[in-house]
Amino acid sequence: MRWKQFFTPVAAMAGEELRDFMARHAEGSYTLLDVRQPSEYGNARIPGATLVPLPELTGRLGEIPRELPVVVYCAVGGRSRAAAQLLAGQGFATVYNLQGGIKAWDGRTAAGPPEAGLTPFTGNETPAEWIVLSYGLEEGLRSFYAAMAAASGNSRVALLLGELAAVEDRHKERLFQLYTRLLPQPMERRAFEERIDAGQMEGGVTTEDFIRLQGPAVETVTGVLDLAMGLETQALDLYLRLGRRIAAEADRQVFLDLAEEEKTHLRHLGSLLDRQVPETLTPP
């Protein structure tokens, strides 16, 4: 199965650029937003940063001034990029992502998720096209979780990732059923998935390539969880936007229900990060 990336372009800042930005802007004229977990925030943070953990972000948007620029950061840049995209999708006019996260701010080298090859939505898709794209996202998440669960030497992480993979399969089934309701004639599941492989996924990378491209980001438990939280936030953002766009109440509720499930996934992933699981993904 080939990946279709669902990321919205967002402006980025390097650590040095953020220091210059903060020097040129008066306090109170921008928001520095930390989307990590409270334990991470307590250990180290950029001075003046406001903490809104990524799993809580959609419920606390009202706490962030929309009229001010927002600079978002996390540990290495994955969660914050997802958060910045979500904020942009929710109407925040000026949003930046700190590349490399707080590690870049500290001057240490860090590799975050790659930005090359990301294909944004146009915003003009039909309801059927949205469903196809959503289905592709769910398959991408499922294959990622399944591959990471197989590679993990940590039983708690492997169990969680396996559970998330199973949930994505249930999401795919619901999306397929919703898609068939839009068709004048029934369609077999295999024919539907072949259409995705031949069309919407074209130009993507395989799950194995995607994992390889992440480099250090998937070599530690925290790196995998950080990346997973970013991917789940992409799905959450997608389903929230679809919930606003689709006119039919029953169809809209499908996406709103999926969004609620993504919020639950984010809370579980955040809790796992808070428990400070061992760093190695493979047995010693």
C-alpha positions as semicolon CSV with decimal commas, in nm:
position;residue;x (nm);y (nm);z (nm)
1;M;0,000;0,000;0,000
2;R;0,133;0,342;-0,089
3;W;0,108;0,647;0,132
4;K;-0,079;0,961;0,043
5;Q;0,049;1,247;0,257
6;F;-0,216;1,479;0,395
7;F;-0,010;1,766;0,527
8;T;-0,092;2,133;0,478
9;P;0,211;2,354;0,403
10;V;0,317;2,555;0,708
11;A;0,594;2,810;0,758
12;A;0,898;2,694;0,953
13;M;1,158;2,863;1,173
14;A;1,506;2,746;1,262
15;G;1,629;2,791;1,619
16;E;1,840;3,095;1,529
17;E;1,547;3,251;1,345
18;L;1,328;3,210;1,652
19;R;1,587;3,382;1,870
20;D;1,596;3,674;1,624
21;F;1,215;3,678;1,609
22;M;1,186;3,696;1,988
23;A;1,448;3,971;2,004
24;R;1,259;4,181;1,747
25;H;0,910;4,132;1,893
26;A;0,787;4,266;2,224
27;E;0,654;4,023;2,482
28;G;0,281;3,987;2,441
29;S;0,292;4,049;2,066
30;Y;0,318;3,677;1,978
31;T;0,243;3,335;2,132
32;L;0,515;3,078;2,190
33;L;0,323;2,752;2,213
34;D;0,468;2,432;2,366
35;V;0,261;2,128;2,262
36;R;0,462;1,864;2,451
37;Q;0,343;1,679;2,760
38;P;0,352;1,848;3,105
39;S;0,644;1,630;3,219
40;E;0,850;1,742;2,920
41;Y;0,755;2,105;2,979
42;G;0,859;2,077;3,343
43;N;1,200;1,935;3,259
44;A;1,296;2,207;3,009
45;R;1,114;2,477;2,814
46;I;1,180;2,790;2,614
47;P;1,124;3,091;2,843
48;G;0,779;3,244;2,809
49;A;0,623;2,941;2,641
50;T;0,257;2,855;2,701
51;L;0,186;2,486;2,753
52;V;-0,106;2,332;2,564
53;P;-0,032;1,959;2,512
54;L;-0,114;1,836;2,165
55;P;-0,392;1,598;2,283
56;E;-0,572;1,899;2,439
57;L;-0,517;2,148;2,159
58;T;-0,852;2,126;1,978
59;G;-1,040;2,181;2,303
60;R;-0,831;2,481;2,407
61;L;-0,806;2,684;2,086
62;G;-0,992;2,969;2,258
63;E;-0,693;3,021;2,489
64;I;-0,467;3,116;2,196
65;P;-0,507;3,471;2,055
66;R;-0,591;3,440;1,686
67;E;-0,473;3,792;1,604
68;L;-0,112;3,725;1,713
69;P;0,159;3,520;1,541
70;V;0,197;3,173;1,692
71;V;0,528;2,984;1,705
72;V;0,478;2,616;1,793
73;Y;0,742;2,377;1,920
74;C;0,773;2,028;2,068
75;A;1,066;1,791;2,125
76;V;1,198;1,741;1,771
77;G;0,939;1,905;1,544
78;G;0,686;1,631;1,461
79;R;0,406;1,714;1,703
80;S;0,452;2,088;1,657
81;R;0,432;2,062;1,279
82;A;0,102;1,878;1,313
83;A;-0,019;2,136;1,566
84;A;0,082;2,425;1,338
85;Q;-0,107;2,269;1,050
86;L;-0,412;2,222;1,269
87;L;-0,400;2,587;1,384
88;A;-0,368;2,705;1,023
89;G;-0,665;2,488;0,929
90;Q;-0,867;2,643;1,212
91;G;-0,815;2,997;1,083
92;F;-0,503;3,118;1,266
93;A;-0,347;3,357;1,017
94;T;0,024;3,348;1,113
95;V;0,167;3,018;1,236
96;Y;0,526;2,891;1,243
97;N;0,675;2,555;1,334
98;L;1,012;2,543;1,513
99;Q;1,219;2,299;1,306
100;G;1,394;2,041;1,521
101;G;1,195;2,138;1,829
102;I;1,349;2,236;2,160
103;K;1,659;2,033;2,076
104;A;1,732;2,273;1,790
105;W;1,673;2,562;2,026
106;D;1,936;2,418;2,258
107;G;2,181;2,404;1,968
108;R;2,195;2,025;1,948
109;T;2,133;1,848;1,618
110;A;1,801;1,667;1,582
111;A;1,625;1,505;1,285
112;G;1,251;1,553;1,258
113;P;1,001;1,405;1,011
114;P;1,093;1,483;0,650
115;E;0,898;1,747;0,460
116;A;0,983;1,636;0,109
117;G;0,712;1,475;-0,098
118;L;0,417;1,596;0,107
119;T;0,102;1,648;-0,098
120;P;-0,154;1,895;0,042
121;F;-0,526;1,885;-0,009
122;T;-0,654;2,135;-0,262
123;G;-0,965;2,207;-0,056
124;N;-1,189;2,150;-0,360
125;E;-1,240;1,773;-0,330
126;T;-1,586;1,621;-0,359
127;P;-1,729;1,423;-0,062
128;A;-1,639;1,098;-0,241
129;E;-1,281;1,218;-0,296
130;W;-1,252;1,319;0,070
131;I;-1,355;0,967;0,170
132;V;-1,100;0,810;-0,065
133;L;-0,825;1,033;0,073
134;S;-0,935;0,957;0,430
135;Y;-0,929;0,584;0,357
136;G;-0,575;0,616;0,227
137;L;-0,471;0,800;0,543
138;E;-0,621;0,528;0,762
139;E;-0,437;0,256;0,567
140;G;-0,114;0,452;0,598
141;L;-0,161;0,479;0,974
142;R;-0,251;0,110;1,002
143;S;0,054;-0,007;0,810
144;F;0,281;0,226;1,010
145;Y;0,148;0,105;1,344
146;A;0,166;-0,260;1,240
147;A;0,527;-0,225;1,125
148;M;0,629;-0,040;1,441
149;A;0,450;-0,291;1,665
150;A;0,642;-0,576;1,497
151;A;0,973;-0,393;1,548
152;S;0,913;-0,287;1,908
153;G;1,092;-0,460;2,192
154;N;0,869;-0,285;2,446
155;S;0,557;-0,489;2,515
156;R;0,346;-0,192;2,628
157;V;0,427;0,010;2,320
158;A;0,379;-0,290;2,090
159;L;0,038;-0,359;2,245
160;L;-0,074;0,002;2,204
161;L;0,049;0,021;1,844
162;G;-0,123;-0,309;1,764
163;E;-0,447;-0,177;1,911
164;L;-0,417;0,142;1,706
165;A;-0,360;-0,062;1,390
166;A;-0,679;-0,258;1,459
167;V;-0,873;0,064;1,514
168;E;-0,758;0,196;1,176
169;D;-0,904;-0,117;1,014
170;R;-1,240;-0,038;1,176
171;H;-1,214;0,320;1,051
172;K;-1,150;0,193;0,699
173;E;-1,463;-0,021;0,713
174;R;-1,676;0,274;0,822
175;L;-1,534;0,492;0,546
176;F;-1,598;0,223;0,285
177;Q;-1,959;0,187;0,398
178;L;-2,001;0,564;0,381
179;Y;-1,849;0,566;0,031
180;T;-2,088;0,298;-0,097
181;R;-2,383;0,508;0,016
182;L;-2,276;0,771;-0,237
183;L;-2,275;0,525;-0,529
184;P;-2,570;0,437;-0,754
185;Q;-2,444;0,075;-0,775
186;P;-2,269;-0,146;-0,514
187;M;-1,890;-0,171;-0,524
188;E;-1,671;-0,451;-0,392
189;R;-1,410;-0,361;-0,134
190;R;-1,127;-0,496;-0,350
191;A;-1,227;-0,277;-0,644
192;F;-1,240;0,023;-0,414
193;E;-0,892;-0,041;-0,276
194;E;-0,751;-0,102;-0,623
195;R;-0,875;0,242;-0,722
196;I;-0,688;0,394;-0,431
197;D;-0,366;0,209;-0,513
198;A;-0,375;0,308;-0,879
199;G;-0,486;0,665;-0,833
200;Q;-0,489;0,851;-0,505
201;M;-0,176;0,684;-0,367
202;E;0,026;0,740;-0,680
203;G;0,353;0,921;-0,618
204;G;0,369;0,826;-0,250
205;V;0,630;0,618;-0,074
206;T;0,590;0,274;0,077
207;T;0,550;0,234;0,451
208;E;0,901;0,086;0,465
209;D;1,041;0,390;0,282
210;F;0,847;0,622;0,511
211;I;0,993;0,454;0,820
212;R;1,342;0,463;0,672
213;L;1,313;0,832;0,589
214;Q;1,230;0,914;0,950
215;G;1,577;0,801;1,055
216;P;1,637;0,869;1,427
217;A;1,271;0,957;1,477
218;V;1,173;0,588;1,471
219;E;1,472;0,445;1,655
220;T;1,340;0,529;2,001
221;V;1,010;0,473;2,178
222;T;0,961;0,846;2,232
223;G;1,041;0,913;1,867
224;V;0,779;0,665;1,749
225;L;0,520;0,804;1,990
226;D;0,602;1,160;1,883
227;L;0,557;1,068;1,517
228;A;0,239;0,872;1,590
229;M;0,092;1,175;1,771
230;G;0,169;1,389;1,469
231;L;-0,002;1,143;1,236
232;E;-0,307;1,112;1,460
233;T;-0,334;1,491;1,472
234;Q;-0,334;1,501;1,092
235;A;-0,626;1,259;1,095
236;L;-0,803;1,462;1,365
237;D;-0,761;1,784;1,167
238;L;-0,892;1,614;0,852
239;Y;-1,203;1,476;1,020
240;L;-1,284;1,803;1,195
241;R;-1,269;1,986;0,861
242;L;-1,480;1,720;0,694
243;G;-1,734;1,747;0,973
244;R;-1,781;2,110;0,877
245;R;-1,793;2,053;0,501
246;I;-2,035;1,762;0,462
247;A;-2,402;1,862;0,450
248;A;-2,576;1,532;0,530
249;E;-2,611;1,495;0,907
250;A;-2,557;1,116;0,918
251;D;-2,247;1,136;0,698
252;R;-2,109;1,433;0,891
253;Q;-2,152;1,243;1,218
254;V;-1,932;0,961;1,086
255;F;-1,639;1,200;1,059
256;L;-1,713;1,371;1,389
257;D;-1,715;1,029;1,558
258;L;-1,383;0,946;1,393
259;A;-1,244;1,277;1,520
260;E;-1,346;1,185;1,876
261;E;-1,166;0,853;1,843
262;E;-0,853;1,031;1,722
263;K;-0,867;1,249;2,036
264;T;-0,875;0,934;2,246
265;H;-0,574;0,796;2,059
266;L;-0,383;1,119;2,126
267;R;-0,461;1,100;2,498
268;H;-0,337;0,740;2,513
269;L;-0,017;0,827;2,328
270;G;0,040;1,129;2,550
271;S;-0,009;0,920;2,864
272;L;0,245;0,671;2,736
273;L;0,496;0,950;2,682
274;D;0,430;1,073;3,036
275;R;0,511;0,731;3,179
276;Q;0,865;0,764;3,042
277;V;0,882;0,423;2,874
278;P;1,227;0,280;2,795
279;E;1,397;0,437;2,500
280;T;1,501;0,135;2,295
281;L;1,265;-0,018;2,040
282;T;1,463;-0,339;1,997
283;P;1,563;-0,591;2,266
284;P;1,924;-0,562;2,390
